[in-house]
Amino acid sequence: MKIGENSFDVIRGLRIILECSHYPIRPEHRDGEIVFKDGKSHYFRIINSLCIPGDVKELFNVHGIGLVIAKQFSAESCKFYGDRNGFLT
């Protein structure tokens, strides 16, 4: 992952920002985690104009969103913490 490639729009109005050394995400603000093939992981934050992060699972296909996020960052998996059940891709 290169500097400046730590955020993107999953769909219009639904953006994620990936944690990096100059932008750490506090535990209470983590919406998910991306795990890379080398075992390293980074947390992400959902920034959007459509709904609050906790509503993402109710309103969208979160499995599909997780696949898009994992593919964007060439990650092994993507976990979403939007509710107690979350999801794993």
DAHUGI-V323895 format. One line per field, one symbol per residue. ss: DSSP state (@ for helix, = for strand, . for the rest). psi: psi as a letter, one per 30 degrees, with the letter a starting at -180 (. if undefined). A space follows every 10 residues. Layout:
ss = ???
psi = ???
This chain:
ss = ......==== =..=====.= ..=...@@@. .====..... ========.. ..@@@@@@@. .@@@@@@@@@ @@....==== ......==.
psi = klkfggllje lkfjkkkkkl efikkkefgk fakkklfgfl lkllkkjlge lleffeeefl jfeeeeeeee eeghlelkkk gfafealk.
